[in-house]
Amino acid sequence: MFARKLRIERVDEAGQAHACPIHWIDNFAMRNFTNDAIFDDTLPVEDGLLEAGFRVPLEDLRPAMEGWFRRKGYLKPAETLRITELAG
């Protein structure tokens, strides 16, 4: 089910990428466990690493995670989120 490995990074205002802490990723995954079934096939693994099934649309995942991280105050206004699928 969790066939894809995704790198989740916060990109700061200087363009430097930083692995998102696992508690950020876990917070998003747990919220979506009950509120948005499209992201149920996700598993936080460690800082900056999320495993996901093929049903999870990456084009929807980044804006959803970024929006949640902003609402929680994890991302500063000038920061963005980068999601990269790792080669298997």
Backbone bond lengths (Angstrom), bond angles and torsions (degrees), N, CA, C in turn:
res aa  C-N    CA-C-N  psi(-1)  N-CA   C-N-CA  omega(-1)  CA-C   N-CA-C  phi
1 M - - - 1.447 - - 1.524 111.04 -
2 F 1.323 119.92 -40.43 1.461 122.63 -178.08 1.525 109.23 -99.14
3 A 1.325 116.13 66.56 1.460 122.46 -172.52 1.524 113.62 -80.97
4 R 1.318 117.97 -17.12 1.471 120.58 -177.63 1.514 110.67 -110.13
5 K 1.320 114.84 142.16 1.467 121.33 175.34 1.532 106.65 -110.95
6 L 1.344 114.48 128.00 1.459 120.69 -176.51 1.514 110.07 -120.30
7 R 1.323 116.02 131.38 1.462 121.43 173.94 1.525 106.68 -88.90
8 I 1.333 116.00 127.50 1.464 122.53 -178.78 1.527 107.13 -114.21
9 E 1.344 116.28 115.56 1.466 120.70 -175.78 1.521 112.11 -128.97
10 R 1.309 114.49 143.89 1.460 122.93 170.98 1.524 106.26 -92.21
11 V 1.333 116.45 126.89 1.462 121.04 177.95 1.521 107.13 -105.40
12 D 1.339 115.49 117.41 1.464 119.65 -176.22 1.524 111.46 -79.52
13 E 1.328 115.59 177.62 1.466 121.16 -175.99 1.527 113.07 -64.07
14 A 1.325 118.53 -18.49 1.468 122.59 176.84 1.528 111.71 -90.28
15 G 1.324 117.38 -1.01 1.457 121.32 179.87 1.517 114.60 87.49
16 Q 1.334 117.10 6.47 1.463 121.65 179.27 1.531 109.76 -82.96
17 A 1.322 115.79 135.28 1.461 121.02 179.65 1.522 110.21 -95.13
18 H 1.337 115.68 139.94 1.467 122.91 179.98 1.529 107.79 -134.95
19 A 1.322 116.81 134.08 1.463 120.12 177.37 1.521 109.44 -60.25
20 C 1.326 116.55 132.36 1.462 120.07 176.15 1.527 108.83 -70.26
21 P 1.313 117.13 135.78 1.467 119.81 177.77 1.531 111.05 -59.46
22 I 1.308 115.58 144.73 1.464 119.72 -178.56 1.525 111.63 -58.55
23 H 1.333 118.66 -32.02 1.468 118.09 -179.22 1.530 111.55 -66.52
24 W 1.339 118.76 -28.69 1.462 120.63 173.94 1.522 109.31 -65.49
25 I 1.341 115.01 -50.18 1.458 121.29 -176.29 1.528 109.89 -63.58
26 D 1.317 116.60 -42.63 1.460 121.48 179.54 1.525 110.65 -64.27
27 N 1.322 117.05 -40.18 1.456 121.15 179.04 1.520 110.45 -60.57
28 F 1.325 117.29 -43.21 1.463 121.37 177.26 1.526 110.72 -63.54
29 A 1.326 116.41 -46.44 1.470 120.49 -176.98 1.526 111.42 -64.27
30 M 1.323 117.61 -40.64 1.459 120.06 179.97 1.526 111.39 -69.20
31 R 1.305 118.14 -37.70 1.456 120.72 177.60 1.521 109.42 -63.20
32 N 1.321 116.32 -42.12 1.455 119.80 -178.00 1.518 112.75 -77.49
33 F 1.323 117.71 -12.88 1.465 120.03 177.77 1.519 110.49 -58.58
34 T 1.314 117.06 -36.44 1.467 120.01 -179.02 1.522 113.81 -108.16
35 N 1.326 118.64 -18.66 1.468 119.59 -172.53 1.521 115.59 -107.32
36 D 1.316 120.12 -16.69 1.460 120.13 -176.87 1.522 109.00 -150.79
37 A 1.312 116.28 94.36 1.471 122.31 -172.60 1.520 113.34 -60.00
38 I 1.317 118.65 -23.28 1.461 121.19 -178.35 1.534 111.60 -60.82
39 F 1.341 116.85 -25.69 1.458 120.23 -178.09 1.528 113.06 -103.96
40 D 1.325 117.77 12.67 1.464 120.65 -179.98 1.525 112.78 -61.65
41 D 1.315 117.18 -30.27 1.463 121.11 -177.72 1.523 111.66 -84.89
42 T 1.321 116.89 49.60 1.462 121.60 177.02 1.522 109.20 -126.69
43 L 1.328 114.78 147.85 1.453 120.71 179.95 1.530 109.06 -141.10
44 P 1.336 118.61 108.77 1.465 120.76 174.74 1.532 108.95 -64.90
45 V 1.333 116.58 134.01 1.462 120.51 -175.40 1.525 111.93 -112.87
46 E 1.314 116.34 -47.22 1.468 122.29 -179.45 1.519 107.91 -164.09
47 D 1.326 116.83 178.37 1.462 119.39 177.87 1.525 108.86 -52.10
48 G 1.328 115.92 126.13 1.451 121.62 175.50 1.510 116.00 75.06
49 L 1.319 119.46 7.27 1.467 120.46 -177.10 1.527 111.24 -132.04
50 L 1.326 114.47 126.06 1.454 123.12 177.66 1.515 107.59 -128.89
51 E 1.317 117.31 132.65 1.452 120.88 172.71 1.519 107.15 -98.73
52 A 1.330 115.85 145.39 1.459 120.37 -176.32 1.522 110.56 -146.21
53 G 1.316 114.98 154.05 1.453 121.39 173.99 1.520 110.09 -83.79
54 F 1.328 115.72 170.72 1.460 120.67 -178.08 1.527 112.90 -72.35
55 R 1.330 118.36 -14.96 1.471 120.79 177.04 1.521 112.54 -73.12
56 V 1.322 118.25 -17.11 1.466 121.83 -176.94 1.527 108.77 -79.99
57 P 1.338 118.16 113.57 1.464 121.30 -179.46 1.539 111.08 -79.16
58 L 1.326 115.85 116.05 1.466 119.61 -177.48 1.524 112.03 -62.84
59 E 1.330 117.73 -31.19 1.466 120.18 179.83 1.529 111.39 -66.92
60 D 1.331 117.76 -20.95 1.465 121.88 176.75 1.533 112.12 -98.98
61 L 1.323 116.39 -25.26 1.458 120.26 -176.50 1.530 112.23 -66.03
62 R 1.335 117.64 -47.30 1.463 119.90 -177.18 1.527 112.67 -59.63
63 P 1.330 119.87 -51.86 1.474 117.46 179.46 1.531 113.03 -64.73
64 A 1.332 117.38 -32.92 1.468 119.49 178.64 1.526 110.67 -67.21
65 M 1.325 116.97 -46.12 1.471 120.15 179.12 1.522 110.93 -65.85
66 E 1.325 116.20 -44.30 1.469 119.87 -179.34 1.524 110.75 -60.81
67 G 1.322 117.12 -43.43 1.466 120.84 178.39 1.524 111.52 -62.09
68 W 1.336 116.43 -43.30 1.468 120.39 179.52 1.520 110.23 -65.04
69 F 1.337 117.86 -44.17 1.465 121.51 -179.91 1.534 110.87 -62.83
70 R 1.318 117.49 -35.87 1.474 120.07 177.20 1.535 110.56 -67.97
71 R 1.320 116.83 -44.49 1.469 119.88 179.58 1.524 111.49 -61.93
72 K 1.314 117.64 -33.77 1.461 122.10 178.77 1.528 112.14 -80.66
73 G 1.334 118.03 -9.54 1.456 121.55 -179.18 1.524 113.80 83.49
74 Y 1.337 117.45 12.49 1.456 121.00 -179.81 1.534 111.78 -74.20
75 L 1.336 117.26 -38.20 1.463 121.72 -179.58 1.517 110.14 -101.02
76 K 1.326 115.67 135.84 1.461 120.99 173.78 1.530 108.63 -77.65
77 P 1.323 117.87 160.55 1.469 120.30 -176.92 1.535 114.75 -53.91
78 A 1.325 118.44 -36.84 1.461 121.12 -177.10 1.532 113.32 -86.47
79 E 1.328 117.48 -2.41 1.459 120.69 -177.94 1.529 111.03 -92.79
80 T 1.327 115.39 154.86 1.461 121.45 177.05 1.525 108.99 -129.75
81 L 1.303 114.78 174.56 1.456 121.17 179.17 1.522 108.13 -115.80
82 R 1.330 115.54 138.69 1.460 120.50 176.64 1.527 107.67 -122.59
83 I 1.330 115.64 130.78 1.457 121.84 176.62 1.524 107.71 -120.28
84 T 1.330 114.59 124.95 1.454 120.65 -178.76 1.521 109.09 -124.53
85 E 1.332 116.14 129.53 1.460 119.66 175.25 1.513 108.42 -81.16
86 L 1.335 116.17 126.83 1.462 121.85 -178.17 1.520 109.60 -86.18
87 A 1.316 115.63 145.08 1.462 120.55 177.41 1.519 109.45 -65.87
88 G 1.303 115.57 139.33 1.433 121.48 -171.76 1.446 118.60 -79.98
